[in-house]
Amino acid sequence: MPWSEADRAKYDVIRERYSSDLSDAEFGLIFPLLPTRKRRGRRPTCAREILNALFYLIRSGCPWRFLPKDFPPFTTVQNRFYAWRDSGLWPQIVGVLVMGAREAEGREAAPTAVVADSQSVKTTEAGGPRGFDAAKKIKGRKRHVAVDTLGLPIECQITPAAMQDRDALAPLLRETRRKSPFVTMCFVDSGYNGDEAQRAAFEASRISITVVPRNDKQIKGFIVLPKRWVVERTFGWINRARRLAKDFEATIESALAWLLIALFGYAISRARRSPSGLRTETNVTAVVGARRRSWRWRESCWSRSGNM
């Protein structure tokens, strides 16, 4: 079948950029959330080029110094990564994108139920906090994730692998309730069994815990369980990012930032692919601003009402 002019135009665009780069519509979704330019000092590097470089790093798994010359110098990208990490930019962007994706799917912006689970990964010679997971026989760190019923991230935390899942449940749900004060139920697996741990988690967050056990313990490997399979799918999304195959970071803050960048990439794709999602930058600016205000309103309501 001969190529048409539409096919030629499509593949010309693909050859002009990397597949991990942001499209115009995707960048328009997050542009209102990026830090504004300083009034003084030299002109900063384009934020879109910085984001494209970060997405290339996390999808390919290459070191900082192996960043292709098509992007800004790796030191510039690295400094901006640390600045955005310390400013708390990534949790804010991911939260807004999750709200937009939920609204595009016909759901309320704030979820009422979450699914929690953890993933143990090995660390490298970079050092930093680490521990030994006796159950998985892994020396490294644990990624604790709470997602909504669509598999979109609500709260992410990283601890040494020696921490038990049930001990990390209380701080995970406490932050989940702080971000989404309407969450009332959490589904977990049998690794979170224990009256003491569940009572501590409920007192910290006022979220009820529901354990979903395996139906057939004789079958080894993965089994699709009701309510819980969505968090396993989220871990599958995370595994596509080659930089997260191991935890290469020396600090937990950097490891958490890379985890949020990976989830940010899939959240923005989910919001972009939705039939009712936002398509134009003009509408994006107004709607994202409204979502930012609603997000702050929810946090202020929660802070005024205590732990609810």
N, C-alpha and C positions, 0 to 999 in steps of 0.2 A: 504494500500500500504506500503510495508516494506521500511525502511530507507536504503538509499544507503550510500556509504562512503563519497560522496560529501555532503550529508545532515548532516552527523555526523560532518564533518570538519567545516561546516558552523555554526552549533549551538555551537560547542566548542569555536569558536572565539567569538560568541555573549556572551557566559557565562563568558569569560575572561575579558570583559571590559563593561563599561556602553555604552548605545546606544548614548549618547551625546558626546562620545570621538571622537577625530579626527582620521581618517584613515591615513595610511602611505602616500597615494597620496595627501590627503587634507593638511596634515602637510608639505609635500614637496612643495606645492604651496606657502605657506606663510613663509617658513623658511628663504629664502633670505631677507625678509623684517624685520625680527626680529632684535633687537639690538644685536650687537656683544658682546662677553664676554670681561670683563675688564681684562687687563693684570695683575693687582695686586688684592690682596684680596683673600678671600676664594672662593672655587668653588661654583658657583651659582646653584640653583635648576634647573632641566631640564625645559626648556620653554614649552615643549609639555605637561608636567604634570600640569603646571600652566594654560595653555589654557584649558585642559580637566576639571580642577576644575572650571574655570570660566564658561564654557559651562554647567557644571552640575548645578551650582548655578542659572544660568539664566533660564534653562529649568525647574528645579524642584521648584524654588522659595524659597529654604531654607535659613535661616540666615547664617551668616559667621560661627558662632560657631557650627552649625549643619553639617558642611562639613564632609563627611565620612572619616574614617581613611585611606582609600585607597589612598587619595590625600596627598600632602604636608600639613604641619600645616597651619591653616587658617590665621595666622598672616603673614606667608611667601607669601601666595596667595594674601592677602590684600595689603601688601606693594608693590608687583609687579604690582597689578592692579592700585594703585595710581601713581606709577612711569610711567607706560605706558600711563595712562590718562594724566598726566602733560606733557609728551613728545610729544603728538599729534600723537601717533602711530596708533590709530584705524582709524581716517579719511584717513590716507595714505593707510593702508591695504585695507579698504573697497573700496577706489577709484581704486586701482590696480585690485582688484577682479572684480569690475564692468566692467572695461575695458576688462578684459579677458573673462568674460561671454558674453559681447556684441560681441566680435570678434568670439567666439565660435558659436554664433547664426547667424553669417554671416553679422553682422552690423559693422559700423565704431566704433572705440574705443570711440570717443567723440560723445555724442548725440547732436541733433539739436533742440529737443523739449522736454519739461518736463511737468509734471502734479503736481500741488501743492495742498495740503490740510492740515488740522490740526486735531488733536485728543486730547480731553480733558480727563485727568485722575485725580483721587483723590490722595491727599497726605495723609500722616500719621502724627503721633505725633512726627516724627523725626524733624519737623520744616523746616526752610529754606524759600526761596522766594515762594510765592503762591498767588493766587487771586481767584476771583469768576467769573465763566462763567455764565452770566445771561441767555444765550440761552439754555445751557445744564443743568443748575442748579447744577453745579459741582464746588466745592471748591478745587483747586489744581493747576495743571500746564497744559500747552498745548505743544504738540509735533507738530512742523511744519516740514513737509517733502516735498521735491521735488524729484520726481522719473522720470526716463525716460519712454519711451513707452513700455518697457518690465517689468516695475515695480521695477527696481533696483534703489537703493538710490543714489542720486547725492549730496544732501545737507540736513542736519538735524539740527534743532535748537529747543531749549526748552525755554519757557517763562512762567511767571505767567499766569494763565487762564484768568485773567482780560483783557489781551491784545486782541484787536479785530484782526480777521484774516487779514483784509485789511491793518491794521497798521504794521503787521509782514511781509507783502508780500515784501516790498522794501528791508529790510536786507536779507531776504531769497534768493531773486533773485540776489542780489548783490554778495553774496557768491557763488551762483550757477554759475554765469557768470565768477567769478574768477577761479573756478575749471574747468569749461567747457566753454571756450570762444566761442564755435561754437553754443551755444544755442541761438535761435532767437525767440522762441515761447513758451508760457506757457498757459496751459489749467487749469481753476479754476472753482469753482462752484459759485452760486449766492451770497454766503457769502462775496465774494471779490468785489462786486459791489461798484462803487463809482469813479467818475472821478478824484478826488484829489488823492486817493490811487493808482489808476492805472497809473496816470501821474507820481507820485513820484517813483513808481516801475520801470517805463520805463526810467526815467532819471537816476536812480541809476544803471540800468543793461543793458539798450538798448534791453530789451526783451519785445516783444509785448504780451499783455494779451488778451486771448480769454475766455469769460465766457460761460460755457455750462449749460444752464438752464434745469430744470426738464421738461420732456415732459407732464406728467400728475400729477398735484398737488393734485388731489383728492385721489390718492393712498398713503397710509401711509407706512412708512418704506423704506427699501432699494430698489432702482430702478437702473438697469444697464443703465448707460449713456454712449454715445459714447465718447471716448478719456479719460474719467475720471474714468472708473471703475478700471483701473490698480492701481491707488493709494489706492482704497478701498481694493484691494487684498493685497497690501503691508501691510496695517493695519491689515488685517487678519493674515498675517505671524507674525507680531509683537505680536498679541494676543496669539500666541502659547507659548510665553515665559512667564511663570507664575510670574516671578519676576517683569514683567512690567504690571501686572494686576493693580497695584497701583504704585505710585511713592514713594518708601520707602527712597529715598536719601535725605540727608540734604542740599546738594549743587546741583546746576544745572549742574556743570561740571561732577559730578559722574552720575547723571541721564542721561546725554547725552552719557557718555561712555558706560553705560549698553545698551542704545538704539542702539548704533553702534555695540556692541558685538552681539546683537540679529540679526541685519541686516547682519553682517559679516557671521554668521552661515548659513544664507540662500543664501548669495551671493556665498560662497565657495561651497555649495552644487549644486548651479546652474552651476557654472563653471565646477565642477567635473562630473556632470551627462551629460553634453553636449557631443554629439557623437564625435565632433572634438576637445573636450577639451584636456588639457594637461594631460598625464597619468604618465609620468616618471619624476623623480626628476632631472635627468640630463638636459632634455629639459626645465624644469621649471626654473632652475636657470638662464639660458641664456635669456629666453623670458621675465621673470619677470624683469630682469635687463634692458632689452630694453624698457619695458613698464615704468619703473621708470624714465628712461632718457627722454622718450617721454612726460611723465607727467610733468617733470620739464621744458622741452622745451616749452610746452604749457603755463605754468605759467609765464615763462620768457618773452614769446611773448606778453602775455596779459599785464604784468607789463610795458614793453617797449612802448606799444601802448596806455597806459592810460586806460580809460574806454571804448574804442572802440565805 
